[in-house]
């Protein structure tokens, strides 16, 4: 889920994603673009093993990407994030 993946990134841990739903696939792609995760197709054991192998081979680089993500958001409170999002949406809508 989004919360689990976000918690892993904030902890500086790379993730192996096996998305089951569209939202999970979109999030998995975002984490892969960050260099902090890999994606495996569900019900495809070969793809999962290959993704896990890639994660193991590139663990230190992926862990560093996850750590950089974590540092970017270190100390940010949930309420602060919500307020920033509301402010951004209000500026877009002109409210």
MOPEVEN-V302754 format. One record per residue. N is the residue number from 1. RES is the residue in one small letter. PHI is phi in whole degrees, 0 to 359 (NA if undefined). Layout:
BEGIN
n: [N/N]
res: [RES/RES]
phi: [PHI/PHI]
END
This chain:
BEGIN
n: [1/2/3/4/5/6/7/8/9/10/11/12/13/14/15/16/17/18/19/20/21/22/23/24/25/26/27/28/29/30/31/32/33/34/35/36/37/38/39/40/41/42/43/44/45/46/47/48/49/50/51/52/53/54/55/56/57/58/59/60/61/62/63/64/65/66/67/68/69/70/71/72/73/74/75/76/77/78/79/80/81/82/83/84/85/86/87/88/89/90/91/92/93/94/95]
res: [x/x/x/x/x/x/x/x/x/x/x/x/x/x/x/x/x/x/x/x/x/x/x/x/x/x/x/x/x/x/x/x/x/x/x/x/x/x/x/x/x/x/x/x/x/x/x/x/x/x/x/x/x/x/x/x/x/x/x/x/x/x/x/x/x/x/x/x/x/x/x/x/x/x/x/x/x/x/x/x/x/x/x/x/x/x/x/x/x/x/x/x/x/x/x]
phi: [NA/302/297/293/295/297/298/297/294/297/277/78/250/290/231/258/258/233/291/250/229/303/300/296/295/296/294/300/296/297/292/295/297/289/81/244/194/233/242/234/285/293/61/229/301/296/297/295/297/295/295/296/299/299/299/293/297/250/304/295/293/291/296/295/298/296/296/297/299/299/296/300/252/300/81/281/274/302/297/298/297/298/296/295/295/298/300/296/294/295/290/290/274/81/268]
END
